[in-house]
């Protein structure tokens, strides 16, 4: 007569427990919202964790100004639908300096608009805990990161000095100025995320589903021409191709894949039958072997 | 092939439906790199198709560059992580890996096998349902096998898989397997394991990992993957008594008051009679609220919100339990502690303890003995070092609801947090409550502290002088006492001379003894303050934690920290007792400022230096402070 909890139910309960712990112990928490599928799942879990209360913290999007237009539309729709307390932060220093991926390259753009923008926002609002949607299965160096990950007042991560994390008892004590990045989806895999989206019918940005979209092929990646800020190189003509995105970020830095999968089940089917891991679509990861770890030490989420 | 690719291609909806019924198993793998542990995990990921082609091509190129398998794929590289570790060629932390089959999702805690890493294995084991112990078939049982089994049992793991690896190197011999199996079962008989399954494998060649091995037709048991898929877990937790530690009080408006938490064990139904602890207030479950609708019943592992029929006082950290089978309530325990910090554990030093959802101050009152992880022998000890395990008694600031750890992991575990650095320095598992907590009752007397103080026309306090040896603490304290005496105040000085020769004559100068020295002085000072005295203490008291401990013993405003900040060179030059000379000559060990640290106060109440001021001038400053803050008038000043 025992009832076996399914793997999704166990993952869900774990994430909820983590979120409630932060709400109970942090002074000024925030949930980072990137509009992508992991963020959508995280937001859904947060609504479950505190029901019937509303989220006891704001949701923040660090906007690089180069996100897909459909992402911003979706953000507006979700904010209204769920009555979120949404903060949109843009690094105005970067805007003033005209930083962009085409003019400054992916490295500088990400550093200034994303990494520096995030630190700026955390300092500005004095957030002492920030939820992020990162998963341990995404990348090797993340496999060893804790669920509660501490950052110095300078937002640095020290992989050699992590607190042991046993059972589900989390040590949330910190000195003034220090902050915690909390990863409630640590133990989810990409497949879990998709299965959960399917099971719970969670709304998604349409970019995840295949549609005819204008793209150019550049450095082996299909880049969508999302607005007229994209400078076309000699001989480049945008072509309409049926494509979708496996991860979402800044449109010039996010490669599309050609696909026929125009609904959720088709996307999951395609994912299960295909054989490349999801981060491959991110231009930023290819920089150097230990690039993600280095970025994380510097404060990239 | 572990995922049914035909069903994925033909009927994705049916596939997804089936996937939603999957269960989950968390396990740890124990063994050293030499046992082929990383290879085994890499093989499980590879065979369950959790490796994508781009990772595989990276793996192939890495294997040629860094691998140890010649031209063959080195699976170990798959589970390698941080750059620093990659350079050292060794796993130095806990890493979590994921794979799934059609029946189960698996979370693997990959923990290293080296001696100094007890802390990492304990971390991985704390959330695991099962442990896979790797044994090299050529070596048989080693010291590390004993160590891993002991830690697994300590952390409450009930199911063991003994994976006897490298069977290919012993000609797939059945005798090798049966010998190891017999030896292990005999060794592990007292560990309380519910199941032990011995499986002969070759991680490198894939024998008995996913598919039954053709090389070992004599083996009739399940393959590793099959056993991982089929072993039942989690039932015991559900049939245990109901416990839910309250994590968050859910109060969206005046009409709704719910208690959110994750059910630690057992089952709860609407209408159940419950008891909240430690208050022992009772009520009835009115509803079980979730985002997906109200439930009639909820079980261990579910995150829910309980609404009760009565308005009883419950806050975060309280435990809701069934009325008839509540947990015990106590503030003193015997527990097993695993120490995880470079700074040793010292009995008497105050720490923070965090149990399920509750943080409270407390201390380790006694270290009864430590346990050798290799031999399980008990040895006497005064302190615990990194990676050591001790049987301790602990005393908490207030009472908590708990269960013995071997009955309930969730309500029997705690972590220990350093009050200064905020890091997690140790973890513990409660064995039982100590009864003496309920036997000591303070006599409530009519003549109390304020009555005594009033009679003496003063506000009692401790002037805690801290500073290096020879800094002038005692000299200044003497001047201050003379002045106060002259004003008709009631005073006393506690210093090394009148304490070390009597009360503390059994103590030396190790860190542990220094902590105990200060603890006793603090307690004596507290009694003196209670009697209405102005107390001056003159001790080097080099550690922040101990000064903080005394501070916390006393009421607000009763602890005045006086930092006698005289530079080391000046003290060494003065050397009134000739101690610096001896210490520099190596005749005195653990000398503060030389081979033992002095942690200067950051926010002393009074800061003086005999480098620039005379003892008389320092005393002026202190008397002025006492006057300004109302210590020298009967009602505590204006």
HADDOCK unambig.tbl for C-alpha pairs under 7 A between the chains (distance, minus, plus):
assign (segid A and resid 2 and name CA) (segid B and resid 235 and name CA) 6.39 0.50 0.50
assign (segid A and resid 2 and name CA) (segid B and resid 238 and name CA) 6.64 0.50 0.50
assign (segid A and resid 5 and name CA) (segid B and resid 23 and name CA) 6.51 0.50 0.50
assign (segid A and resid 6 and name CA) (segid B and resid 20 and name CA) 6.86 0.50 0.50
assign (segid A and resid 6 and name CA) (segid B and resid 21 and name CA) 5.63 0.50 0.50
assign (segid A and resid 6 and name CA) (segid B and resid 22 and name CA) 5.35 0.50 0.50
assign (segid A and resid 6 and name CA) (segid B and resid 23 and name CA) 4.53 0.50 0.50
assign (segid A and resid 6 and name CA) (segid B and resid 24 and name CA) 6.77 0.50 0.50
assign (segid A and resid 7 and name CA) (segid B and resid 22 and name CA) 5.75 0.50 0.50
assign (segid A and resid 7 and name CA) (segid B and resid 23 and name CA) 4.66 0.50 0.50
assign (segid A and resid 7 and name CA) (segid B and resid 24 and name CA) 4.75 0.50 0.50
assign (segid A and resid 7 and name CA) (segid B and resid 105 and name CA) 6.47 0.50 0.50
assign (segid A and resid 10 and name CA) (segid B and resid 301 and name CA) 6.80 0.50 0.50
assign (segid A and resid 13 and name CA) (segid B and resid 301 and name CA) 6.86 0.50 0.50
assign (segid A and resid 13 and name CA) (segid B and resid 302 and name CA) 5.80 0.50 0.50
assign (segid A and resid 13 and name CA) (segid B and resid 303 and name CA) 5.13 0.50 0.50
assign (segid A and resid 16 and name CA) (segid B and resid 303 and name CA) 6.81 0.50 0.50
assign (segid A and resid 17 and name CA) (segid B and resid 262 and name CA) 6.69 0.50 0.50
assign (segid A and resid 17 and name CA) (segid B and resid 303 and name CA) 6.89 0.50 0.50
assign (segid A and resid 20 and name CA) (segid B and resid 247 and name CA) 6.81 0.50 0.50
assign (segid A and resid 20 and name CA) (segid B and resid 248 and name CA) 6.41 0.50 0.50
assign (segid A and resid 21 and name CA) (segid B and resid 247 and name CA) 6.74 0.50 0.50
assign (segid A and resid 24 and name CA) (segid B and resid 248 and name CA) 6.05 0.50 0.50
assign (segid A and resid 48 and name CA) (segid B and resid 291 and name CA) 5.10 0.50 0.50
assign (segid A and resid 51 and name CA) (segid B and resid 290 and name CA) 6.77 0.50 0.50
assign (segid A and resid 51 and name CA) (segid B and resid 291 and name CA) 5.65 0.50 0.50
assign (segid A and resid 52 and name CA) (segid B and resid 252 and name CA) 6.70 0.50 0.50
assign (segid A and resid 53 and name CA) (segid B and resid 250 and name CA) 6.79 0.50 0.50
assign (segid A and resid 53 and name CA) (segid B and resid 251 and name CA) 6.83 0.50 0.50
assign (segid A and resid 53 and name CA) (segid B and resid 252 and name CA) 4.59 0.50 0.50
assign (segid A and resid 137 and name CA) (segid B and resid 97 and name CA) 6.94 0.50 0.50
assign (segid A and resid 137 and name CA) (segid B and resid 98 and name CA) 6.88 0.50 0.50
assign (segid A and resid 140 and name CA) (segid B and resid 81 and name CA) 5.13 0.50 0.50
assign (segid A and resid 141 and name CA) (segid B and resid 81 and name CA) 5.18 0.50 0.50
assign (segid A and resid 141 and name CA) (segid B and resid 82 and name CA) 5.18 0.50 0.50
assign (segid A and resid 143 and name CA) (segid B and resid 95 and name CA) 5.25 0.50 0.50
assign (segid A and resid 143 and name CA) (segid B and resid 96 and name CA) 5.35 0.50 0.50
assign (segid A and resid 143 and name CA) (segid B and resid 97 and name CA) 6.86 0.50 0.50
assign (segid A and resid 144 and name CA) (segid B and resid 94 and name CA) 6.11 0.50 0.50
assign (segid A and resid 144 and name CA) (segid B and resid 95 and name CA) 4.49 0.50 0.50
assign (segid A and resid 144 and name CA) (segid B and resid 96 and name CA) 6.54 0.50 0.50
assign (segid A and resid 163 and name CA) (segid B and resid 423 and name CA) 6.31 0.50 0.50
assign (segid A and resid 163 and name CA) (segid B and resid 424 and name CA) 5.86 0.50 0.50
assign (segid A and resid 164 and name CA) (segid B and resid 123 and name CA) 6.62 0.50 0.50
assign (segid A and resid 164 and name CA) (segid B and resid 424 and name CA) 6.53 0.50 0.50
assign (segid A and resid 165 and name CA) (segid B and resid 123 and name CA) 6.25 0.50 0.50
assign (segid A and resid 166 and name CA) (segid B and resid 123 and name CA) 5.02 0.50 0.50
assign (segid A and resid 166 and name CA) (segid B and resid 126 and name CA) 5.60 0.50 0.50
assign (segid A and resid 167 and name CA) (segid B and resid 126 and name CA) 5.12 0.50 0.50
assign (segid A and resid 167 and name CA) (segid B and resid 127 and name CA) 5.28 0.50 0.50
assign (segid A and resid 169 and name CA) (segid B and resid 355 and name CA) 6.95 0.50 0.50
assign (segid A and resid 169 and name CA) (segid B and resid 356 and name CA) 6.29 0.50 0.50
assign (segid A and resid 171 and name CA) (segid B and resid 424 and name CA) 6.84 0.50 0.50
assign (segid A and resid 173 and name CA) (segid B and resid 422 and name CA) 5.51 0.50 0.50
assign (segid A and resid 174 and name CA) (segid B and resid 422 and name CA) 5.88 0.50 0.50
assign (segid A and resid 265 and name CA) (segid B and resid 12 and name CA) 6.65 0.50 0.50
assign (segid A and resid 265 and name CA) (segid B and resid 13 and name CA) 6.98 0.50 0.50
assign (segid A and resid 269 and name CA) (segid B and resid 8 and name CA) 6.12 0.50 0.50
assign (segid A and resid 269 and name CA) (segid B and resid 9 and name CA) 6.93 0.50 0.50
assign (segid A and resid 269 and name CA) (segid B and resid 12 and name CA) 6.26 0.50 0.50
assign (segid A and resid 275 and name CA) (segid B and resid 52 and name CA) 4.85 0.50 0.50
assign (segid A and resid 275 and name CA) (segid B and resid 53 and name CA) 5.21 0.50 0.50
assign (segid A and resid 276 and name CA) (segid B and resid 52 and name CA) 5.00 0.50 0.50
assign (segid A and resid 276 and name CA) (segid B and resid 53 and name CA) 5.40 0.50 0.50
assign (segid A and resid 276 and name CA) (segid B and resid 54 and name CA) 5.47 0.50 0.50
assign (segid A and resid 277 and name CA) (segid B and resid 52 and name CA) 5.58 0.50 0.50
assign (segid A and resid 277 and name CA) (segid B and resid 54 and name CA) 6.74 0.50 0.50
assign (segid A and resid 290 and name CA) (segid B and resid 83 and name CA) 6.16 0.50 0.50
